[in-house]
Every structure is written in structure tokens, then in C-alpha cells.
Amino acid sequence: MKLDYKDLGLESKLRLKSGRKKVFYIEDFSDLNSLKDIFKNKKYKIIGGLSNTVISPFSKYIFLKTLLKGIYLKKGKIFVYAGTKLSEALNFQIKNKISCLEFLAGIPQAEIGGLIAQNASAFGISISDVVDKIFFFDIKKNKIYFENATKEFFSYRNSIFKHENLLILGASFKYNFDFYVKEKIKSYVKKRLEKQPHFVENTLGSTFKNPKQYPAGYLLEKAFLKGFRFKNFKFSEKHANFLINLNPQKASFFELLEIIYIAKEKVKNLFNISLELEIEIF
């Protein structure tokens, strides 16, 4: 197991400084045996590609990340290790002409383990719709599981794998052969870019979850927050639910909290709807 101290905030897609944090990296399966003792009576968080996560400069957590990577075709399923990047999985699909995760194309920095934990979704499809079995480690019980991905594991943009003791190691996915999967991936990326900020922007994707009544982006736009700027942050002119860090060198954690508070208050006052964060703040 590798131990390092990194500014995880700058590794996050928001590029918001957090200061150096203590991070343990799983390099092979033998590392799992020591996790129970390392994290006993300590506060820790499991992280993935940090595509939707903010690390607070005041966080006292220790962080855990898997470096296990690889993609395999086996018994009519794709098996993907948790540390594999979404982009790598999509390239594998193109090479083997198979359909599976293309609806998520265009999410920058995303890793398979994090996408499963978040139950990531796009275009009306969730990753829980295509995952078959999940390979995970229960840190407290010091035990590995390879379980069918039942509906009980997941909810809207959420899963039981957000619980601190469950570390996703990999998963198998259902797939179909598709000679046009490359074109489909390009189509999904194009659709994203038509409605959302470009991948080069410092944004974590959707800031708030969609309430039952209306999409969060619609509520924010009606509250005149589309393009709204507060110091070094703004809500995108292209999609009001995307919060952008305009100046990573100067932006502060408190500015982020303030613009989130402003947005929640405006929507609450206008529509009596309480927005819930989709991004995670550790």
C-alpha cells in the first residue's frame, strides 16, 4: 500500500485548493488486510476520480483510493476494476464493438468505482441499469463480497457504497454487441456539449439533485441564477446547475459555500423547494 500527502482539492475537477491530505492507495489485494487496523477509530473517506467532490481545507479525514485497474471480457460480461477511468472503459467498448456505458460519455475524470457509488446517470439511464455484479470489500468485517447488484443497493444518485466501510473493487456489466458504438459515444458527447459547459471548465457537473417537481437547472434559471457570478464562482450561462470555478488560484472554500447558500435561498424563497446538493463536500 502506498501512502502520500496530496492537495486533493486541486486534483478535484473543481480545482479548489484544500491543502495536503493524507491518502492511502490500494495497489493490490494484499493491501486490503491492513485496512481494518489502519482506519480503526479514525475518520476516513473513500474517493474515486473526484469528478463531483469538493475537499474542504478544514477536513480532518484520511482518504482511501483504489489503484486497481483493468478491463476483461468474461462469460458474456465485462469486468472492470474500480480504479479504471471511464474513458478507458469507453475505448475498450469501441475496440470490442460493445454497448454498455456510452450514456455516461463526457464525464471528465470519472472512475468506475465512483460512478457506481454515485449511481451516476444521464439521458434517463443509470449505471445501476447496466451493472450486473459488484466486487467490494467490507473494511470493518475484513471480508470480500461479489454480489448481484440488486435494486436495494441503489437509489437516485446514491448507493449503499457511499457508506464508509464499503470499498468497491470492481464490477461486471451487461453488454450487447454494437458495431456503431463509437458513433453513439460521439453522439452522447455532442449532446452534452450542446447543453453543458465544456470539459475544460472547472466544474463538478450538476451541483444540485433534481427535485421531484422540476429540474434543478430550471429552478435556478427561473431564480435568475443562470450566469450569476459571486467572486470567483459562477453558475454557467449554458446550464444553470453547473457551478464553475473561474480562478483556481484565488477561489476560496467560503466563496463556494456562499454561492451555494445564495442559490438555495433564492430557490426556497421563490418556489418553496429545498435544493439538495448532488456534489459531495468532504
SERO-4910 file (N, C-alpha, C, O; in steps of 0.05 Angstrom, whole numbers):
BEGIN
 pado doro    nc1    nc2    nc3   cac1   cac2   cac3    cc1    cc2    cc3    oc1    oc2    oc3
  Met    A     17    -24      0      0      0      0     17     25      0     38     26     13
  Lys    A      9     44    -15     24     69    -17     11     91     -1    -14     94     -1
  Leu    A     27    107     13     17    130     28     29    155     17     53    156     11
  Asp    A     12    175     13     22    200      2      6    223     15    -15    219     26
  Tyr    A     16    247     12      3    272     21     -1    290     -4     18    299    -16
  Lys    A    -27    294    -10    -33    309    -35    -54    331    -30    -71    328    -12
  Asp    A    -53    352    -46    -75    371    -46    -97    360    -64    -97    364    -88
  Leu    A   -115    345    -51   -136    332    -66   -155    352    -79   -169    346    -99
  Gly    A   -157    375    -67   -175    396    -78   -166    404   -106   -184    409   -123
  Leu    A   -140    405   -111   -131    412   -137   -133    389   -157   -134    393   -181
  Glu    A   -135    364   -146   -140    341   -163   -170    338   -170   -177    325   -190
  Ser    A   -187    350   -154   -215    350   -160   -221    366   -185   -205    384   -191
  Lys    A   -242    360   -199   -249    374   -224   -255    403   -219   -255    419   -238
  Leu    A   -262    411   -194   -268    439   -188   -242    455   -185   -243    479   -187
  Arg    A   -220    442   -180   -194    455   -176   -194    476   -154   -186    499   -158
  Leu    A   -205    468   -131   -207    486   -108   -187    476    -87   -190    453    -77
  Lys    A   -168    492    -80   -147    484    -61   -158    473    -35   -177    485    -24
  Ser    A   -146    451    -25   -155    440      1   -132    437     20   -136    432     44
  Gly    A   -107    441     11    -84    435     27    -78    405     26    -95    390     16
  Arg    A    -55    398     34    -46    370     32    -61    352     51    -65    358     74
  Lys    A    -71    329     40    -86    310     56    -72    283     55    -57    276     36
  Lys    A    -77    267     76    -64    241     78    -81    221     62   -105    217     66
  Val    A    -68    208     42    -82    189     24    -68    162     24    -44    160     19
  Phe    A    -84    141     28    -74    114     25    -84    103     -2   -107    107     -9
  Tyr    A    -66     90    -17    -73     79    -43    -71     48    -43    -50     37    -36
  Ile    A    -93     35    -51    -93      6    -53    -80     -1    -80    -89      7   -101
  Glu    A    -58    -16    -78    -43    -24   -103    -48    -53   -110    -46    -60   -134
  Asp    A    -54    -70    -91    -61    -98    -97    -78   -109    -74    -82    -96    -54
  Phe    A    -88   -133    -78   -108   -144    -59    -96   -150    -31   -111   -150    -12
  Ser    A    -70   -154    -30    -58   -159     -3    -60   -134     15    -59   -137     39
  Asp    A    -64   -110      3    -66    -86     19    -92    -85     35    -94    -72     56
  Leu    A   -112   -100     27   -138    -99     40   -137   -109     69   -151    -99     86
  Asn    A   -119   -128     74   -118   -140    101   -110   -120    122   -116   -124    146
  Ser    A    -96    -98    115    -87    -79    135   -106    -56    139   -102    -40    157
  Leu    A   -127    -54    123   -145    -30    124   -160    -28    151   -163     -6    162
  Lys    A   -169    -51    161   -184    -50    186   -168    -38    209   -179    -23    225
  Asp    A   -142    -45    210   -126    -34    232   -118     -5    227   -117     11    245
  Ile    A   -113      2    201   -105     29    195   -127     49    201   -122     71    212
  Phe    A   -152     42    195   -174     61    198   -191     56    223   -212     69    226
  Lys    A   -181     39    241   -196     35    266   -197     60    282   -177     73    288
  Asn    A   -222     68    289   -227     93    305   -217    118    292   -211    138    305
  Lys    A   -215    118    265   -206    142    250   -228    149    230   -242    132    220
  Lys    A   -230    175    225   -249    184    205   -236    183    177   -214    194    173
  Tyr    A   -249    170    159   -238    167    132   -259    168    111   -283    164    116
  Lys    A   -251    174     86   -269    175     64   -256    160     40   -232    162     36
  Ile    A   -273    146     25   -264    132      1   -269    151    -22   -291    162    -25
  Ile    A   -249    155    -39   -252    173    -62   -246    158    -88   -233    138    -89
  Gly    A   -257    170   -110   -252    159   -136   -237    180   -152   -215    189   -144
  Gly    A   -248    187   -176   -234    206   -193   -238    235   -186   -227    253   -199
  Leu    A   -254    240   -165   -260    267   -155   -273    285   -176   -268    309   -178
  Ser    A   -291    272   -192   -305    287   -213   -329    302   -202   -340    319   -216
  Asn    A   -338    296   -178   -360    311   -166   -356    316   -136   -376    318   -121
  Thr    A   -331    318   -128   -325    320    -99   -309    345    -93   -290    352   -107
  Val    A   -317    359    -71   -302    381    -60   -288    372    -35   -301    360    -17
  Ile    A   -263    377    -32   -248    371     -7   -244    397      8   -231    415     -1
  Ser    A   -256    398     31   -253    422     48   -225    425     59   -212    405     66
  Pro    A   -215    449     60   -188    454     72   -189    448    102   -168    445    115
  Phe    A   -212    446    114   -215    441    142   -221    411    148   -224    404    171
  Ser    A   -221    395    127   -227    367    131   -205    353    147   -181    357    142
  Lys    A   -213    336    166   -194    321    182   -194    291    173   -182    275    187
  Tyr    A   -207    285    152   -209    258    142   -182    248    132   -166    263    122
  Ile    A   -178    221    135   -158    207    119   -173    197     95   -196    190     96
  Phe    A   -159    195     72   -172    187     47   -161    160     37   -137    154     41
  Leu    A   -179    145     24   -171    119     14   -180    118    -16   -202    125    -23
  Lys    A   -162    108    -32   -167    107    -61   -155     81    -72   -133     73    -66
  Thr    A   -171     67    -90   -160     43   -102   -147     50   -129   -157     66   -144
  Leu    A   -124     37   -134   -110     40   -159   -113     15   -176   -100     12   -197
  Leu    A   -131     -3   -168   -136    -27   -183   -149    -20   -210   -170     -8   -210
  Lys    A   -136    -28   -232   -146    -22   -259   -146    -46   -277   -131    -65   -272
  Gly    A   -163    -45   -297   -164    -67   -316   -192    -73   -326   -211    -68   -311
  Ile    A   -194    -83   -351   -220    -89   -362   -218   -116   -376   -198   -122   -390
  Tyr    A   -238   -134   -372   -237   -161   -383   -264   -169   -392   -285   -162   -380
  Leu    A   -265   -184   -414   -289   -197   -423   -289   -226   -413   -271   -241   -418
  Lys    A   -311   -233   -398   -311   -259   -386   -340   -269   -384   -357   -255   -371
  Lys    A   -346   -292   -395   -372   -305   -392   -395   -286   -400   -415   -285   -385
  Gly    A   -392   -272   -422   -414   -256   -431   -418   -230   -416   -438   -216   -420
  Lys    A   -399   -222   -399   -400   -197   -384   -373   -182   -387   -353   -194   -394
  Ile    A   -374   -156   -382   -349   -141   -379   -343   -138   -350   -360   -130   -334
  Phe    A   -318   -144   -342   -310   -139   -314   -291   -116   -315   -271   -116   -330
  Val    A   -296    -96   -298   -279    -72   -297   -271    -66   -268   -288    -65   -250
  Tyr    A   -245    -63   -263   -236    -56   -237   -243    -27   -230   -244    -10   -248
  Ala    A   -246    -21   -205   -257      5   -196   -241     29   -203   -252     51   -208
  Gly    A   -214     26   -204   -197     49   -210   -194     55   -239   -180     74   -247
  Thr    A   -208     40   -256   -207     44   -285   -222     70   -292   -244     74   -282
  Lys    A   -210     86   -309   -224    111   -317   -246    104   -337   -245     85   -353
  Leu    A   -267    120   -336   -290    117   -354   -280    118   -383   -289    103   -400
  Ser    A   -262    137   -389   -251    139   -416   -238    114   -426   -239    107   -449
  Glu    A   -224    100   -407   -211     74   -414   -232     53   -420   -229     37   -439
  Ala    A   -254     53   -405   -275     33   -409   -289     38   -436   -296     20   -451
  Leu    A   -293     64   -443   -306     71   -469   -288     63   -492   -297     54   -513
  Asn    A   -262     67   -489   -243     59   -511   -243     29   -514   -241     19   -537
  Phe    A   -246     14   -492   -249    -15   -493   -274    -23   -508   -274    -42   -524
  Gln    A   -296     -9   -503   -321    -14   -517   -318    -10   -547   -327    -27   -563
  Ile    A   -304     12   -555   -300     17   -583   -284     -5   -596   -290    -14   -618
  Lys    A   -262    -13   -583   -245    -33   -594   -259    -60   -598   -254    -74   -617
  Asn    A   -277    -66   -578   -291    -92   -579   -319    -90   -590   -334   -110   -592
  Lys    A   -327    -66   -599   -353    -61   -611   -376    -72   -593   -392    -88   -601
  Ile    A   -376    -61   -568   -397    -69   -550   -410    -44   -537   -397    -24   -533
  Ser    A   -435    -47   -530   -451    -25   -518   -454    -30   -488   -462    -52   -480
  Cys    A   -449    -10   -472   -453    -13   -443   -455     14   -429   -476     22   -419
  Leu    A   -433     29   -428   -431     54   -411   -430     79   -428   -424    101   -417
  Glu    A   -437     77   -453   -434    101   -471   -452    125   -463   -445    147   -469
  Phe    A   -474    120   -448   -491    142   -440   -477    161   -420   -486    183   -415
  Leu    A   -455    151   -408   -440    168   -389   -417    183   -402   -402    197   -389
  Ala    A   -413    179   -428   -391    191   -442   -391    221   -438   -411    235   -440
  Gly    A   -367    231   -433   -364    260   -429   -362    269   -401   -359    293   -396
  Ile    A   -364    251   -381   -359    258   -353   -329    257   -348   -318    235   -347
  Pro    A   -316    280   -345   -287    280   -343   -277    270   -316   -290    274   -295
  Gln    A   -254    256   -317   -240    246   -293   -255    222   -279   -244    211   -260
  Ala    A   -278    215   -288   -294    195   -274   -280    168   -274   -268    160   -294
  Glu    A   -283    153   -252   -273    126   -250   -297    108   -244   -317    117   -232
  Ile    A   -294     83   -251   -317     64   -250   -327     61   -221   -351     60   -217
  Gly    A   -309     59   -202   -318     55   -174   -335     79   -164   -356     75   -152
  Gly    A   -326    103   -171   -340    127   -163   -367    129   -177   -387    138   -164
  Leu    A   -369    122   -202   -394    123   -217   -414    104   -205   -438    111   -204
  Ile    A   -405     80   -196   -424     61   -183   -433     72   -156   -457     71   -150
  Ala    A   -414     82   -140   -422     93   -114   -442    116   -116   -460    118   -100
  Gln    A   -439    132   -137   -457    155   -141   -483    147   -155   -502    162   -157
  Asn    A   -483    122   -166   -505    114   -184   -509    135   -205   -531    145   -210
  Ala    A   -487    141   -219   -486    162   -239   -507    156   -261   -511    133   -269
  Ser    A   -519    177   -271   -540    173   -292   -538    196   -312   -528    218   -306
  Ala    A   -549    191   -336   -550    211   -357   -569    201   -378   -571    177   -383
  Phe    A   -584    219   -390   -602    213   -412   -622    191   -404   -630    175   -420
  Gly    A   -631    193   -379   -652    174   -369   -642    146   -363   -658    129   -358
  Ile    A   -616    142   -363   -604    115   -357   -585    118   -333   -570    137   -332
  Ser    A   -586    100   -314   -568     99   -291   -549     76   -293   -555     56   -307
  Ile    A   -526     79   -281   -507     57   -281   -518     32   -268   -510     10   -275
  Ser    A   -537     35   -249   -550     13   -237   -567     -4   -257   -573    -27   -251
  Asp    A   -573      8   -280   -588     -6   -300   -571    -26   -316   -581    -45   -328
  Val    A   -545    -22   -315   -527    -39   -332   -508    -56   -315   -495    -74   -326
  Val    A   -504    -49   -290   -485    -65   -273   -498    -91   -266   -522    -93   -260
  Asp    A   -482   -112   -266   -491   -140   -261   -484   -149   -233   -501   -156   -217
  Lys    A   -458   -149   -227   -449   -157   -201   -428   -137   -191   -414   -125   -207
  Ile    A   -426   -134   -165   -407   -115   -154   -387   -129   -135   -395   -145   -118
  Phe    A   -362   -124   -139   -340   -136   -124   -331   -115   -104   -320    -94   -112
  Phe    A   -335   -120    -78   -328   -100    -58   -317   -112    -33   -320   -136    -27
  Phe    A   -305    -94    -17   -292   -103      8   -304    -88     31   -305    -63     31
  Asp    A   -313   -102     51   -323    -90     76   -300    -87     95   -290   -107    106
  Ile    A   -292    -62     99   -268    -56    115   -272    -65    144   -253    -77    156
  Lys    A   -295    -60    156   -300    -67    184   -300    -97    188   -290   -107    208
  Lys    A   -312   -112    169   -314   -141    171   -289   -155    160   -285   -179    164
  Asn    A   -272   -140    146   -248   -151    133   -255   -174    115   -243   -196    116
  Lys    A   -275   -169     98   -286   -191     81   -293   -181     53   -303   -159     50
  Ile    A   -286   -197     33   -292   -191      5   -319   -203     -3   -326   -225      5
  Tyr    A   -334   -188    -19   -360   -197    -30   -361   -194    -60   -348   -176    -71
  Phe    A   -375   -212    -73   -381   -209   -102   -411   -214   -105   -419   -237   -108
  Glu    A   -427   -193   -104   -456   -195   -101   -471   -186   -126   -461   -168   -140
  Asn    A   -494   -198   -130   -512   -188   -151   -520   -159   -144   -526   -153   -121
  Ala    A   -520   -142   -164   -527   -113   -160   -557   -110   -159   -570   -105   -180
  Thr    A   -569   -114   -136   -598   -112   -133   -607    -83   -131   -591    -65   -125
  Lys    A   -633    -79   -134   -644    -52   -133   -641    -40   -105   -639    -16   -102
  Glu    A   -639    -57    -85   -636    -47    -57   -609    -33    -53   -606    -18    -34
  Phe    A   -590    -38    -71   -564    -25    -68   -565      4    -76   -548     20    -68
  Phe    A   -585     12    -92   -585     38   -105   -610     54   -100   -631     44    -95
  Ser    A   -606     81   -102   -628    100   -103   -620    122   -121   -598    121   -133
  Tyr    A   -636    143   -124   -630    164   -142   -603    178   -135   -600    189   -114
  Arg    A   -584    176   -154   -557    188   -150   -545    180   -123   -531    196   -110
  Asn    A   -549    155   -115   -539    146    -89   -537    116    -88   -548    102   -105
  Ser    A   -522    106    -69   -520     77    -65   -510     71    -37   -501     88    -23
  Ile    A   -512     45    -29   -501     37     -3   -471     39     -2   -459     39     19
  Phe    A   -458     42    -25   -429     43    -27   -417     70    -19   -393     74    -20
  Lys    A   -435     89    -12   -425    114     -1   -419    110     29   -407    128     41
  His    A   -428     88     40   -421     83     68   -391     78     71   -379     66     53
  Glu    A   -380     88     91   -351     90     94   -337     62     93   -314     61     84
  Asn    A   -350     41    102   -336     16    105   -336     -1     80   -323    -22     79
  Leu    A   -351      7     59   -353     -9     34   -336      2     12   -341     24      2
  Leu    A   -315    -12      5   -296     -4    -16   -302    -20    -41   -298    -44    -42
  Ile    A   -311     -7    -63   -316    -20    -88   -289    -27   -101   -271    -10   -104
  Leu    A   -286    -53   -108   -261    -62   -121   -265    -65   -151   -246    -63   -167
  Gly    A   -290    -70   -160   -295    -74   -188   -324    -82   -192   -339    -84   -173
  Ala    A   -332    -87   -217   -359    -95   -223   -360   -108   -250   -344   -103   -268
  Ser    A   -380   -126   -254   -385   -136   -280   -410   -122   -291   -428   -115   -276
  Phe    A   -411   -119   -318   -432   -105   -331   -444   -121   -354   -430   -137   -367
  Lys    A   -470   -117   -358   -483   -129   -381   -475   -113   -406   -470    -89   -404
  Tyr    A   -474   -126   -429   -468   -112   -453   -481   -125   -477   -490   -148   -476
  Asn    A   -483   -110   -499   -492   -120   -525   -471   -113   -546   -457    -93   -543
  Phe    A   -469   -130   -566   -451   -123   -588   -464   -100   -604   -488   -100   -609
  Asp    A   -447    -81   -612   -457    -57   -626   -435    -46   -644   -415    -35   -634
  Phe    A   -438    -50   -670   -418    -41   -689   -417    -10   -691   -398      1   -703
  Tyr    A   -437      3   -680   -439     32   -683   -434     46   -656   -442     69   -653
  Val    A   -422     33   -637   -419     44   -610   -401     69   -611   -406     87   -595
  Lys    A   -381     70   -628   -364     94   -630   -381    119   -637   -377    140   -626
  Glu    A   -399    115   -656   -416    137   -665   -435    145   -642   -441    169   -639
  Lys    A   -444    126   -627   -462    131   -605   -448    147   -583   -459    166   -571
  Ile    A   -423    140   -577   -408    154   -557   -404    183   -566   -407    202   -550
  Lys    A   -397    187   -591   -393    214   -602   -420    230   -600   -419    254   -594
  Ser    A   -442    216   -605   -468    229   -603   -475    239   -575   -485    261   -571
  Tyr    A   -469    222   -555   -474    229   -527   -456    253   -519   -465    271   -505
  Val    A   -431    252   -528   -413    275   -521   -423    301   -534   -423    322   -521
  Lys    A   -432    299   -559   -442    322   -573   -467    334   -558   -469    358   -555
  Lys    A   -485    316   -549   -508    325   -535   -501    339   -509   -513    359   -502
  Arg    A   -481    329   -495   -471    342   -471   -461    370   -476   -468    389   -462
  Leu    A   -444    372   -497   -432    397   -503   -452    418   -512   -448    442   -510
  Glu    A   -474    409   -523   -495    427   -532   -509    441   -509   -519    463   -511
  Lys    A   -511    427   -486   -526    437   -463   -510    443   -439   -520    456   -420
  Gln    A   -485    434   -438   -469    436   -413   -443    450   -419   -434    451   -442
  Pro    A   -430    461   -398   -403    473   -403   -383    453   -414   -386    429   -411
  His    A   -363    464   -427   -342    447   -439   -326    433   -417   -325    442   -394
  Phe    A   -315    410   -425   -300    393   -406   -276    408   -393   -267    401   -372
  Val    A   -266    428   -407   -242    442   -396   -249    460   -373   -232    469   -358
  Glu    A   -275    466   -369   -284    483   -347   -279    469   -320   -281    445   -319
  Asn    A   -274    485   -300   -270    474   -273   -298    471   -259   -306    488   -244
  Thr    A   -311    449   -265   -338    444   -255   -342    415   -247   -329    398   -259
  Leu    A   -359    410   -228   -364    383   -218   -389    371   -231   -399    350   -221
  Gly    A   -400    383   -251   -425    373   -263   -448    385   -248   -447    408   -238
  Ser    A   -470    370   -246   -494    381   -233   -488    387   -204   -479    370   -188
  Thr    A   -494    411   -196   -490    420   -168   -511    409   -149   -505    400   -127
  Phe    A   -536    410   -158   -559    401   -142   -573    378   -155   -574    376   -179
  Lys    A   -585    361   -138   -602    339   -148   -628    351   -159   -636    373   -150
  Asn    A   -640    337   -177   -666    347   -188   -688    340   -168   -692    316   -162
  Pro    A   -703    360   -158   -726    354   -141   -748    340   -157   -746    340   -182
  Lys    A   -768    330   -144   -789    316   -158   -806    335   -175   -816    327   -196
  Gln    A   -808    360   -166   -826    379   -180   -814    388   -207   -828    387   -227
  Tyr    A   -789    398   -207   -777    409   -231   -747    403   -231   -735    397   -210
  Pro    A   -734    403   -254   -705    400   -255   -691    424   -240   -701    446   -241
  Ala    A   -669    418   -227   -655    439   -212   -646    462   -230   -647    485   -222
  Gly    A   -637    455   -254   -628    476   -273   -651    495   -280   -646    519   -283
  Tyr    A   -675    485   -283   -698    502   -289   -704    521   -266   -709    545   -270
  Leu    A   -703    511   -241   -708    527   -218   -687    549   -215   -694    572   -208
  Leu    A   -662    542   -219   -640    561   -216   -643    583   -238   -637    606   -233
  Glu    A   -650    575   -262   -653    594   -284   -676    614   -278   -674    638   -282
  Lys    A   -699    603   -268   -721    620   -261   -715    638   -238   -728    659   -234
  Ala    A   -696    631   -222   -687    647   -199   -665    667   -208   -652    679   -191
  Phe    A   -662    670   -234   -642    689   -246   -613    683   -238   -597    701   -234
  Leu    A   -607    657   -235   -580    649   -227   -564    639   -251   -540    633   -247
  Lys    A   -575    636   -274   -560    628   -297   -541    650   -305   -548    672   -311
  Gly    A   -515    643   -304   -494    663   -308   -487    680   -284   -470    698   -286
  Phe    A   -501    675   -262   -496    691   -237   -468    686   -227   -459    663   -224
  Arg    A   -454    708   -221   -427    706   -211   -425    717   -182   -437    738   -175
  Phe    A   -410    702   -166   -403    712   -139   -374    708   -135   -364    685   -132
  Lys    A   -359    730   -134   -330    729   -131   -317    711   -152   -318    717   -176
  Asn    A   -305    689   -144   -291    672   -164   -307    648   -173   -296    629   -185
  Phe    A   -333    648   -168   -350    626   -177   -374    638   -193   -382    661   -190
  Lys    A   -384    621   -211   -409    629   -225   -424    604   -234   -413    583   -237
  Phe    A   -451    608   -237   -467    587   -249   -466    591   -279   -469    614   -289
  Ser    A   -462    570   -294   -457    571   -323   -480    585   -338   -504    582   -331
  Glu    A   -473    600   -358   -493    612   -376   -506    591   -394   -527    595   -405
  Lys    A   -492    568   -396   -502    547   -414   -522    528   -399   -542    519   -411
  His    A   -517    523   -373   -534    506   -357   -531    516   -328   -510    514   -316
  Ala    A   -553    525   -318   -553    539   -292   -545    521   -268   -537    531   -247
  Asn    A   -546    495   -272   -540    477   -250   -510    469   -249   -502    453   -232
  Phe    A   -494    482   -266   -465    476   -266   -450    500   -254   -451    522   -265
  Leu    A   -437    495   -232   -422    515   -218   -393    514   -227   -381    493   -227
  Ile    A   -381    537   -235   -355    538   -246   -336    554   -229   -343    576   -220
  Asn    A   -312    543   -225   -291    558   -211   -275    574   -232   -262    562   -249
  Leu    A   -278    600   -231   -266    617   -251   -236    622   -247   -222    629   -265
  Asn    A   -227    620   -222   -200    627   -215   -189    608   -193   -189    615   -170
  Pro    A   -179    584   -201   -169    565   -181   -147    577   -163   -144    567   -140
  Gln    A   -132    596   -172   -111    608   -155   -121    625   -133   -108    628   -112
  Lys    A   -145    637   -137   -156    655   -117   -181    646   -103   -188    655    -81
  Ala    A   -196    628   -116   -222    619   -105   -218    606    -77   -198    592    -72
  Ser    A   -238    611    -60   -236    600    -33   -260    582    -27   -281    584    -40
  Phe    A   -257    565     -8   -278    547      1   -302    562     11   -325    553      6
  Phe    A   -298    584     24   -320    600     35   -337    613     13   -361    616     15
  Glu    A   -323    621     -9   -338    632    -32   -356    610    -44   -379    616    -52
  Leu    A   -346    586    -45   -363    564    -55   -388    560    -38   -410    558    -48
  Leu    A   -384    560    -12   -406    556      7   -426    579      4   -450    574      6
  Glu    A   -416    603      0   -434    626     -2   -451    625    -27   -475    631    -25
  Ile    A   -440    619    -50   -456    618    -74   -476    595    -74   -498    598    -85
  Ile    A   -469    573    -61   -488    551    -57   -511    560    -39   -534    555    -45
  Tyr    A   -504    574    -18   -525    585      1   -543    604    -13   -568    603    -10
  Ile    A   -532    622    -29   -548    642    -44   -568    628    -62   -592    635    -63
  Ala    A   -558    608    -76   -576    593    -95   -598    579    -80   -621    580    -89
  Lys    A   -592    565    -59   -612    551    -44   -633    569    -32   -657    563    -33
  Glu    A   -624    592    -22   -643    612    -10   -661    623    -31   -685    627    -26
  Lys    A   -651    630    -55   -667    642    -76   -689    622    -85   -712    630    -89
  Val    A   -681    598    -89   -700    578    -99   -721    572    -77   -744    568    -83
  Lys    A   -712    571    -52   -730    566    -30   -751    588    -27   -774    584    -24
  Asn    A   -741    613    -30   -759    636    -27   -779    638    -50   -802    646    -46
  Leu    A   -770    631    -74   -788    634    -98   -807    610   -101   -830    614   -108
  Phe    A   -797    586    -95   -813    562   -102   -820    545    -77   -834    525    -80
  Asn    A   -809    552    -54   -812    536    -30   -802    507    -34   -814    488    -25
  Ile    A   -780    505    -49   -767    479    -54   -739    480    -43   -724    499    -49
  Ser    A   -732    460    -28   -705    459    -16   -687    442    -34   -691    418    -36
  Leu    A   -667    455    -47   -649    440    -64   -629    424    -47   -619    433    -26
  Glu    A   -623    400    -57   -604    383    -43   -579    380    -60   -581    375    -85
  Leu    A   -556    382    -48   -531    380    -63   -528    353    -76   -533    332    -64
  Glu    A   -519    353   -101   -510    329   -114   -480    326   -111   -470    303   -108
  Ile    A   -466    348   -113   -437    347   -108   -433    339    -78   -450    345    -61
  Glu    A   -410    327    -73   -404    319    -45   -383    337    -34   -363    344    -48
  Ile    A   -386    346    -10   -367    363      4   -356    347     28   -370    341     47
  Phe    A   -330    340     27   -318    326     49   -302    346     66   -290    339     86
***
